[in-house]
Amino acid sequence: MKTTLKVLEENTNMRLDVVAAAMFSDFSRTQLKKWILQGRVLVNGEICSPKDTVYTGDEIEVHPLEENKVSWDPEKIEFEVVYEEEDFLIINKPNGLVMHPGSGCLNGTLANGLLYKYPELINLPRCGIVHRLDKDTSGVLVVARTDSFRNYFIQEMQERRVKKDYIAISVGETIGSFEINEPIGRDERNRTKMAIRHDGKESISFIKLKRGYKGYVVLDVSIETGRTHQIRVHLAAKNLPIIGDSTYNSRKKIGKESSDGLIQFIRDFPRQALHATHLSFQHHKNDQLFEWSIPMPEDMQKLEKAIISG
C-alpha cells in the first residue's frame, strides 16, 4: 500500500535517499534506497535516483514491497525426541524437515519446533543445533541444551571423534568395502550443488556393501569428515547414485532389467534414500561411549522390498 508525504522546508535541497529515510522512518535507509533504484519511490510522480535533490512541497510517494522475513518463532512441528538428558537431546529427524530458517525456508523448521518444545533453547546459537542433516535425509541427530555441551560436541567433531553412520539405497553394483577420499567444493557451474574438486576440502567416506541386488545396493556409510552433501556427492561420483536424489541423480538412473512396477516405484520415491542410522561419542561427564541407533525408516524399507520383488 503506497504512502505519500510532502517534503518539509527543513528537508529542502537535500538528497532524495536522505530525505526519504527521515520522512519514512518505518523503513530502513537501505531498504528505501533499494526501492528508489527499483522505481518504487516516486517524486512528483517521477522515478528519480537516490542522489537527486528534493525541495519543499515535493511529493514523495513510496510503494513498499512486502519482503518475506526469516522467522525464529516457536512453531508446533512434528519430530520425535528419542532421548533426552540435562545437556543434550537425541532427535529422530523426519525427512522433509529443514534444520533452521534461512533464505530458502523462512520458517517451519526443526529450530522452530525445538523452540516450541524447549523455549530455553532460544539462548543457544541455532537453538542448540550442532550438526545437520539435509532436508530429505532422515535419522539420528544431536541437539545441545547447554553452552558447555555445545562447545564440547563441536570440539569433538572438529577432532573427528564423533562417529556418524548412515544407510543408503543406491542404483548400481559393488562388492566389499572401499574408501572414498575425494575433496569436495562448491560446483562452479551450479552454486547450489557440491562437486569433486581438486581444490576442495578434504572429504573421506567409508562404504561397505550391506546387501546387494541385481542393479541395486544397500550400503553402510560412515564419514570421517562432514562436508555438505558429502555422501551424496561421493556415491554419485562412484556411479552409485542414491535413489530419489533429485540433485545428484537427477536423471533417476534405473538398474537394468527392472520391472515396470519397480521403475515406477523408484521414479515416484519422493526423497533421497539416505538415513542417519547411528551416532556415537564420548559422554562429556563420564567418558563412557554414548551410542544411539535409529533403524531404517518405513519408506526405505518399502523401497528395499520393492527392489527385492523386482
LOMI-698026 format. One record per residue (C-alpha): residue in one letter; residue number from 1; x, y, z. Coordinates in steps of 0.02 Angstrom, whole numbers. Layout:
<volo r="a" k="NUM" xx="X" yy="Y" zz="Z"/>
...
end
This chain:
<volo r="m" k="1" xx="0" yy="0" zz="0"/>
<volo r="k" k="2" xx="76" yy="164" zz="-55"/>
<volo r="t" k="3" xx="118" yy="305" zz="66"/>
<volo r="t" k="4" xx="133" yy="487" zz="10"/>
<volo r="l" k="5" xx="210" yy="634" zz="106"/>
<volo r="k" k="6" xx="266" yy="810" zz="59"/>
<volo r="v" k="7" xx="442" yy="873" zz="86"/>
<volo r="l" k="8" xx="452" yy="998" zz="229"/>
<volo r="e" k="9" xx="555" yy="1158" zz="223"/>
<volo r="e" k="10" xx="683" yy="1084" zz="343"/>
<volo r="n" k="11" xx="725" yy="949" zz="214"/>
<volo r="t" k="12" xx="733" yy="1059" zz="60"/>
<volo r="n" k="13" xx="882" yy="1050" zz="-57"/>
<volo r="m" k="14" xx="937" yy="879" zz="9"/>
<volo r="r" k="15" xx="964" yy="708" zz="-71"/>
<volo r="l" k="16" xx="811" yy="601" zz="-100"/>
<volo r="d" k="17" xx="878" yy="448" zz="-6"/>
<volo r="v" k="18" xx="921" yy="555" zz="147"/>
<volo r="v" k="19" xx="752" yy="642" zz="149"/>
<volo r="a" k="20" xx="656" yy="481" zz="119"/>
<volo r="a" k="21" xx="744" yy="399" zz="267"/>
<volo r="a" k="22" xx="696" yy="546" zz="379"/>
<volo r="m" k="23" xx="515" yy="553" zz="320"/>
<volo r="f" k="24" xx="477" yy="366" zz="311"/>
<volo r="s" k="25" xx="556" yy="305" zz="473"/>
<volo r="d" k="26" xx="459" yy="141" zz="469"/>
<volo r="f" k="27" xx="580" yy="82" zz="335"/>
<volo r="s" k="28" xx="769" yy="71" zz="341"/>
<volo r="r" k="29" xx="878" yy="186" zz="236"/>
<volo r="t" k="30" xx="950" yy="34" zz="147"/>
<volo r="q" k="31" xx="776" yy="-29" zz="106"/>
<volo r="l" k="32" xx="719" yy="141" zz="42"/>
<volo r="k" k="33" xx="874" yy="161" zz="-67"/>
<volo r="k" k="34" xx="840" yy="-10" zz="-142"/>
<volo r="w" k="35" xx="660" yy="40" zz="-180"/>
<volo r="i" k="36" xx="718" yy="204" zz="-258"/>
<volo r="l" k="37" xx="830" yy="106" zz="-376"/>
<volo r="q" k="38" xx="685" yy="-11" zz="-415"/>
<volo r="g" k="39" xx="571" yy="136" zz="-459"/>
<volo r="r" k="40" xx="459" yy="105" zz="-308"/>
<volo r="v" k="41" xx="491" yy="282" zz="-239"/>
<volo r="l" k="42" xx="424" yy="425" zz="-346"/>
<volo r="v" k="43" xx="449" yy="614" zz="-331"/>
<volo r="n" k="44" xx="301" yy="710" zz="-403"/>
<volo r="g" k="45" xx="255" yy="552" zz="-497"/>
<volo r="e" k="46" xx="428" yy="532" zz="-575"/>
<volo r="i" k="47" xx="564" yy="400" zz="-550"/>
<volo r="c" k="48" xx="722" yy="476" zz="-476"/>
<volo r="s" k="49" xx="893" yy="418" zz="-418"/>
<volo r="p" k="50" xx="946" yy="414" zz="-234"/>
<volo r="k" k="51" xx="1059" yy="567" zz="-255"/>
<volo r="d" k="52" xx="930" yy="677" zz="-340"/>
<volo r="t" k="53" xx="886" yy="836" zz="-244"/>
<volo r="v" k="54" xx="711" yy="867" zz="-175"/>
<volo r="y" k="55" xx="632" yy="1032" zz="-122"/>
<volo r="t" k="56" xx="495" yy="1099" zz="-8"/>
<volo r="g" k="57" xx="324" yy="1041" zz="-66"/>
<volo r="d" k="58" xx="387" yy="898" zz="-173"/>
<volo r="e" k="59" xx="276" yy="746" zz="-155"/>
<volo r="i" k="60" xx="368" yy="584" zz="-115"/>
<volo r="e" k="61" xx="269" yy="426" zz="-149"/>
<volo r="v" k="62" xx="329" yy="259" zz="-80"/>
<volo r="h" k="63" xx="263" yy="92" zz="-143"/>
<volo r="p" k="64" xx="328" yy="-33" zz="-14"/>
<volo r="l" k="65" xx="375" yy="-207" zz="-69"/>
<volo r="e" k="66" xx="322" yy="-339" zz="56"/>
<volo r="e" k="67" xx="478" yy="-439" zz="94"/>
<volo r="n" k="68" xx="472" yy="-610" zz="172"/>
<volo r="k" k="69" xx="566" yy="-617" zz="336"/>
<volo r="v" k="70" xx="653" yy="-763" zz="416"/>
<volo r="s" k="71" xx="562" yy="-816" zz="575"/>
<volo r="w" k="72" xx="640" yy="-900" zz="726"/>
<volo r="d" k="73" xx="473" yy="-900" zz="817"/>
<volo r="p" k="74" xx="415" yy="-1059" zz="905"/>
<volo r="e" k="75" xx="305" yy="-1171" zz="798"/>
<volo r="k" k="76" xx="223" yy="-1338" zz="830"/>
<volo r="i" k="77" xx="325" yy="-1452" zz="716"/>
<volo r="e" k="78" xx="314" yy="-1641" zz="713"/>
<volo r="f" k="79" xx="476" yy="-1730" zz="757"/>
<volo r="e" k="80" xx="523" yy="-1867" zz="881"/>
<volo r="v" k="81" xx="633" yy="-1841" zz="1033"/>
<volo r="v" k="82" xx="700" yy="-2016" zz="1066"/>
<volo r="y" k="83" xx="814" yy="-1974" zz="1213"/>
<volo r="e" k="84" xx="850" yy="-1825" zz="1324"/>
<volo r="e" k="85" xx="957" yy="-1779" zz="1470"/>
<volo r="e" k="86" xx="1008" yy="-1617" zz="1553"/>
<volo r="d" k="87" xx="1137" yy="-1565" zz="1423"/>
<volo r="f" k="88" xx="1076" yy="-1635" zz="1257"/>
<volo r="l" k="89" xx="935" yy="-1714" zz="1157"/>
<volo r="i" k="90" xx="934" yy="-1853" zz="1028"/>
<volo r="i" k="91" xx="811" yy="-1819" zz="886"/>
<volo r="n" k="92" xx="743" yy="-1936" zz="754"/>
<volo r="k" k="93" xx="732" yy="-1808" zz="614"/>
<volo r="p" k="94" xx="597" yy="-1848" zz="485"/>
<volo r="n" k="95" xx="635" yy="-1823" zz="302"/>
<volo r="g" k="96" xx="568" yy="-1662" zz="227"/>
<volo r="l" k="97" xx="614" yy="-1556" zz="379"/>
<volo r="v" k="98" xx="737" yy="-1413" zz="357"/>
<volo r="m" k="99" xx="859" yy="-1385" zz="501"/>
<volo r="h" k="100" xx="839" yy="-1198" zz="530"/>
<volo r="p" k="101" xx="765" yy="-1043" zz="446"/>
<volo r="g" k="102" xx="858" yy="-961" zz="302"/>
<volo r="s" k="103" xx="833" yy="-881" zz="133"/>
<volo r="g" k="104" xx="763" yy="-1041" zz="57"/>
<volo r="c" k="105" xx="648" yy="-1083" zz="202"/>
<volo r="l" k="106" xx="584" yy="-942" zz="311"/>
<volo r="n" k="107" xx="500" yy="-1046" zz="448"/>
<volo r="g" k="108" xx="426" yy="-1217" zz="486"/>
<volo r="t" k="109" xx="597" yy="-1290" zz="526"/>
<volo r="l" k="110" xx="668" yy="-1404" zz="660"/>
<volo r="a" k="111" xx="735" yy="-1249" zz="750"/>
<volo r="n" k="112" xx="559" yy="-1176" zz="759"/>
<volo r="g" k="113" xx="495" yy="-1341" zz="827"/>
<volo r="l" k="114" xx="635" yy="-1353" zz="956"/>
<volo r="l" k="115" xx="590" yy="-1180" zz="1021"/>
<volo r="y" k="116" xx="408" yy="-1235" zz="1040"/>
<volo r="k" k="117" xx="456" yy="-1388" zz="1145"/>
<volo r="y" k="118" xx="609" yy="-1314" zz="1232"/>
<volo r="p" k="119" xx="591" yy="-1122" zz="1241"/>
<volo r="e" k="120" xx="755" yy="-1106" zz="1337"/>
<volo r="l" k="121" xx="850" yy="-1154" zz="1178"/>
<volo r="i" k="122" xx="825" yy="-975" zz="1118"/>
<volo r="n" k="123" xx="981" yy="-936" zz="1221"/>
<volo r="l" k="124" xx="1092" yy="-1051" zz="1116"/>
<volo r="p" k="125" xx="1157" yy="-1017" zz="940"/>
<volo r="r" k="126" xx="1044" yy="-1101" zz="812"/>
<volo r="c" k="127" xx="936" yy="-1165" zz="954"/>
<volo r="g" k="128" xx="1067" yy="-1293" zz="1003"/>
<volo r="i" k="129" xx="1085" yy="-1373" zz="831"/>
<volo r="v" k="130" xx="1267" yy="-1431" zz="824"/>
<volo r="h" k="131" xx="1268" yy="-1533" zz="664"/>
<volo r="r" k="132" xx="1149" yy="-1552" zz="519"/>
<volo r="l" k="133" xx="1060" yy="-1671" zz="404"/>
<volo r="d" k="134" xx="998" yy="-1622" zz="232"/>
<volo r="k" k="135" xx="812" yy="-1583" zz="219"/>
<volo r="d" k="136" xx="770" yy="-1752" zz="141"/>
<volo r="t" k="137" xx="889" yy="-1856" zz="246"/>
<volo r="s" k="138" xx="811" yy="-1935" zz="400"/>
<volo r="g" k="139" xx="885" yy="-2003" zz="559"/>
<volo r="v" k="140" xx="982" yy="-1977" zz="719"/>
<volo r="l" k="141" xx="1031" yy="-1800" zz="767"/>
<volo r="v" k="142" xx="1107" yy="-1720" zz="923"/>
<volo r="v" k="143" xx="1043" yy="-1554" zz="993"/>
<volo r="a" k="144" xx="1137" yy="-1463" zz="1132"/>
<volo r="r" k="145" xx="1041" yy="-1396" zz="1281"/>
<volo r="t" k="146" xx="1185" yy="-1304" zz="1364"/>
<volo r="d" k="147" xx="1330" yy="-1197" zz="1306"/>
<volo r="s" k="148" xx="1456" yy="-1313" zz="1386"/>
<volo r="f" k="149" xx="1393" yy="-1466" zz="1294"/>
<volo r="r" k="150" xx="1378" yy="-1368" zz="1132"/>
<volo r="n" k="151" xx="1561" yy="-1316" zz="1142"/>
<volo r="y" k="152" xx="1614" yy="-1492" zz="1191"/>
<volo r="f" k="153" xx="1521" yy="-1577" zz="1049"/>
<volo r="i" k="154" xx="1584" yy="-1455" zz="917"/>
<volo r="q" k="155" xx="1762" yy="-1484" zz="978"/>
<volo r="e" k="156" xx="1735" yy="-1673" zz="968"/>
<volo r="m" k="157" xx="1675" yy="-1657" zz="789"/>
<volo r="q" k="158" xx="1822" yy="-1547" zz="743"/>
<volo r="e" k="159" xx="1938" yy="-1679" zz="816"/>
<volo r="r" k="160" xx="1843" yy="-1813" zz="717"/>
<volo r="r" k="161" xx="1795" yy="-1908" zz="873"/>
<volo r="v" k="162" xx="1609" yy="-1914" zz="834"/>
<volo r="k" k="163" xx="1561" yy="-2069" zz="733"/>
<volo r="k" k="164" xx="1417" yy="-2049" zz="612"/>
<volo r="d" k="165" xx="1347" yy="-2195" zz="512"/>
<volo r="y" k="166" xx="1217" yy="-2194" zz="375"/>
<volo r="i" k="167" xx="1123" yy="-2317" zz="267"/>
<volo r="a" k="168" xx="1092" yy="-2279" zz="83"/>
<volo r="i" k="169" xx="999" yy="-2369" zz="-56"/>
<volo r="s" k="170" xx="1085" yy="-2338" zz="-222"/>
<volo r="v" k="171" xx="1074" yy="-2386" zz="-404"/>
<volo r="g" k="172" xx="1224" yy="-2488" zz="-464"/>
<volo r="e" k="173" xx="1328" yy="-2634" zz="-405"/>
<volo r="t" k="174" xx="1483" yy="-2653" zz="-298"/>
<volo r="i" k="175" xx="1568" yy="-2780" zz="-187"/>
<volo r="g" k="176" xx="1655" yy="-2775" zz="-19"/>
<volo r="s" k="177" xx="1713" yy="-2614" zz="63"/>
<volo r="f" k="178" xx="1808" yy="-2463" zz="-1"/>
<volo r="e" k="179" xx="1858" yy="-2287" zz="47"/>
<volo r="i" k="180" xx="1817" yy="-2129" zz="-49"/>
<volo r="n" k="181" xx="1944" yy="-1992" zz="-19"/>
<volo r="e" k="182" xx="1896" yy="-1854" zz="-140"/>
<volo r="p" k="183" xx="1896" yy="-1668" zz="-98"/>
<volo r="i" k="184" xx="1729" yy="-1577" zz="-111"/>
<volo r="g" k="185" xx="1693" yy="-1396" zz="-152"/>
<volo r="r" k="186" xx="1556" yy="-1287" zz="-225"/>
<volo r="d" k="187" xx="1509" yy="-1333" zz="-404"/>
<volo r="e" k="188" xx="1574" yy="-1194" zz="-517"/>
<volo r="r" k="189" xx="1429" yy="-1211" zz="-638"/>
<volo r="n" k="190" xx="1289" yy="-1228" zz="-510"/>
<volo r="r" k="191" xx="1315" yy="-1141" zz="-343"/>
<volo r="t" k="192" xx="1176" yy="-1240" zz="-260"/>
<volo r="k" k="193" xx="1272" yy="-1403" zz="-286"/>
<volo r="m" k="194" xx="1436" yy="-1476" zz="-224"/>
<volo r="a" k="195" xx="1562" yy="-1569" zz="-330"/>
<volo r="i" k="196" xx="1726" yy="-1663" zz="-326"/>
<volo r="r" k="197" xx="1860" yy="-1529" zz="-346"/>
<volo r="h" k="198" xx="2049" yy="-1541" zz="-333"/>
<volo r="d" k="199" xx="2047" yy="-1379" zz="-233"/>
<volo r="g" k="200" xx="1902" yy="-1432" zz="-122"/>
<volo r="k" k="201" xx="1905" yy="-1478" zz="62"/>
<volo r="e" k="202" xx="1965" yy="-1649" zz="118"/>
<volo r="s" k="203" xx="1818" yy="-1769" zz="118"/>
<volo r="i" k="204" xx="1828" yy="-1952" zz="174"/>
<volo r="s" k="205" xx="1689" yy="-2081" zz="167"/>
<volo r="f" k="206" xx="1694" yy="-2267" zz="203"/>
<volo r="i" k="207" xx="1575" yy="-2378" zz="104"/>
<volo r="k" k="208" xx="1525" yy="-2557" zz="143"/>
<volo r="l" k="209" xx="1405" yy="-2666" zz="46"/>
<volo r="k" k="210" xx="1265" yy="-2718" zz="163"/>
<volo r="r" k="211" xx="1151" yy="-2806" zz="39"/>
<volo r="g" k="212" xx="1161" yy="-2820" zz="-149"/>
<volo r="y" k="213" xx="1026" yy="-2849" zz="-279"/>
<volo r="k" k="214" xx="1028" yy="-2850" zz="-468"/>
<volo r="g" k="215" xx="1064" yy="-2669" zz="-511"/>
<volo r="y" k="216" xx="1041" yy="-2601" zz="-334"/>
<volo r="v" k="217" xx="1135" yy="-2598" zz="-169"/>
<volo r="v" k="218" xx="1102" yy="-2559" zz="13"/>
<volo r="l" k="219" xx="1258" yy="-2477" zz="83"/>
<volo r="d" k="220" xx="1327" yy="-2442" zz="255"/>
<volo r="v" k="221" xx="1416" yy="-2275" zz="250"/>
<volo r="s" k="222" xx="1523" yy="-2191" zz="384"/>
<volo r="i" k="223" xx="1604" yy="-2022" zz="365"/>
<volo r="e" k="224" xx="1763" yy="-1955" zz="440"/>
<volo r="t" k="225" xx="1728" yy="-1778" zz="379"/>
<volo r="g" k="226" xx="1561" yy="-1691" zz="369"/>
<volo r="r" k="227" xx="1555" yy="-1589" zz="209"/>
<volo r="t" k="228" xx="1393" yy="-1526" zz="134"/>
<volo r="h" k="229" xx="1309" yy="-1665" zz="31"/>
<volo r="q" k="230" xx="1465" yy="-1772" zz="58"/>
<volo r="i" k="231" xx="1387" yy="-1945" zz="45"/>
<volo r="r" k="232" xx="1276" yy="-1897" zz="-100"/>
<volo r="v" k="233" xx="1421" yy="-1821" zz="-198"/>
<volo r="h" k="234" xx="1541" yy="-1964" zz="-161"/>
<volo r="l" k="235" xx="1420" yy="-2103" zz="-208"/>
<volo r="a" k="236" xx="1365" yy="-2015" zz="-368"/>
<volo r="a" k="237" xx="1549" yy="-1994" zz="-415"/>
<volo r="k" k="238" xx="1573" yy="-2183" zz="-396"/>
<volo r="n" k="239" xx="1423" yy="-2220" zz="-508"/>
<volo r="l" k="240" xx="1317" yy="-2269" zz="-357"/>
<volo r="p" k="241" xx="1191" yy="-2125" zz="-353"/>
<volo r="i" k="242" xx="1064" yy="-2131" zz="-213"/>
<volo r="i" k="243" xx="886" yy="-2171" zz="-265"/>
<volo r="g" k="244" xx="774" yy="-2017" zz="-257"/>
<volo r="d" k="245" xx="917" yy="-1891" zz="-254"/>
<volo r="s" k="246" xx="850" yy="-1755" zz="-368"/>
<volo r="t" k="247" xx="1014" yy="-1658" zz="-362"/>
<volo r="y" k="248" xx="1147" yy="-1791" zz="-391"/>
<volo r="n" k="249" xx="1038" yy="-1922" zz="-475"/>
<volo r="s" k="250" xx="930" yy="-1802" zz="-575"/>
<volo r="r" k="251" xx="908" yy="-1924" zz="-720"/>
<volo r="k" k="252" xx="835" yy="-2052" zz="-599"/>
<volo r="k" k="253" xx="950" yy="-2191" zz="-652"/>
<volo r="i" k="254" xx="869" yy="-2364" zz="-654"/>
<volo r="g" k="255" xx="950" yy="-2535" zz="-635"/>
<volo r="k" k="256" xx="949" yy="-2649" zz="-786"/>
<volo r="e" k="257" xx="808" yy="-2774" zz="-805"/>
<volo r="s" k="258" xx="697" yy="-2683" zz="-679"/>
<volo r="s" k="259" xx="512" yy="-2718" zz="-695"/>
<volo r="d" k="260" xx="392" yy="-2581" zz="-748"/>
<volo r="g" k="261" xx="321" yy="-2580" zz="-571"/>
<volo r="l" k="262" xx="492" yy="-2557" zz="-492"/>
<volo r="i" k="263" xx="538" yy="-2421" zz="-617"/>
<volo r="q" k="264" xx="381" yy="-2325" zz="-572"/>
<volo r="f" k="265" xx="409" yy="-2351" zz="-384"/>
<volo r="i" k="266" xx="586" yy="-2282" zz="-397"/>
<volo r="r" k="267" xx="535" yy="-2134" zz="-503"/>
<volo r="d" k="268" xx="398" yy="-2091" zz="-378"/>
<volo r="f" k="269" xx="510" yy="-2108" zz="-225"/>
<volo r="p" k="270" xx="500" yy="-1932" zz="-153"/>
<volo r="r" k="271" xx="669" yy="-1908" zz="-70"/>
<volo r="q" k="272" xx="848" yy="-1970" zz="-67"/>
<volo r="a" k="273" xx="854" yy="-2143" zz="12"/>
<volo r="l" k="274" xx="980" yy="-2091" zz="144"/>
<volo r="h" k="275" xx="959" yy="-2114" zz="331"/>
<volo r="a" k="276" xx="1074" yy="-2071" zz="478"/>
<volo r="t" k="277" xx="1063" yy="-2234" zz="573"/>
<volo r="h" k="278" xx="1195" yy="-2224" zz="710"/>
<volo r="l" k="279" xx="1294" yy="-2095" zz="807"/>
<volo r="s" k="280" xx="1421" yy="-2114" zz="947"/>
<volo r="f" k="281" xx="1534" yy="-2002" zz="1051"/>
<volo r="q" k="282" xx="1621" yy="-1998" zz="1220"/>
<volo r="h" k="283" xx="1500" yy="-1935" zz="1351"/>
<volo r="h" k="284" xx="1562" yy="-1768" zz="1417"/>
<volo r="k" k="285" xx="1530" yy="-1812" zz="1600"/>
<volo r="n" k="286" xx="1590" yy="-1991" zz="1622"/>
<volo r="d" k="287" xx="1699" yy="-2028" zz="1469"/>
<volo r="q" k="288" xx="1590" yy="-2178" zz="1430"/>
<volo r="l" k="289" xx="1545" yy="-2211" zz="1249"/>
<volo r="f" k="290" xx="1371" yy="-2144" zz="1212"/>
<volo r="e" k="291" xx="1285" yy="-2226" zz="1064"/>
<volo r="w" k="292" xx="1115" yy="-2211" zz="984"/>
<volo r="s" k="293" xx="1042" yy="-2302" zz="834"/>
<volo r="i" k="294" xx="881" yy="-2275" zz="736"/>
<volo r="p" k="295" xx="832" yy="-2414" zz="614"/>
<volo r="m" k="296" xx="797" yy="-2385" zz="430"/>
<volo r="p" k="297" xx="629" yy="-2295" zz="414"/>
<volo r="e" k="298" xx="472" yy="-2370" zz="339"/>
<volo r="d" k="299" xx="483" yy="-2282" zz="171"/>
<volo r="m" k="300" xx="658" yy="-2351" zz="139"/>
<volo r="q" k="301" xx="604" yy="-2524" zz="198"/>
<volo r="k" k="302" xx="464" yy="-2521" zz="70"/>
<volo r="l" k="303" xx="588" yy="-2466" zz="-63"/>
<volo r="e" k="304" xx="702" yy="-2613" zz="-25"/>
<volo r="k" k="305" xx="555" yy="-2733" zz="-29"/>
<volo r="a" k="306" xx="505" yy="-2665" zz="-200"/>
<volo r="i" k="307" xx="684" yy="-2695" zz="-261"/>
<volo r="i" k="308" xx="681" yy="-2874" zz="-194"/>
<volo r="s" k="309" xx="516" yy="-2904" zz="-283"/>
<volo r="g" k="310" xx="597" yy="-2842" zz="-443"/>
end
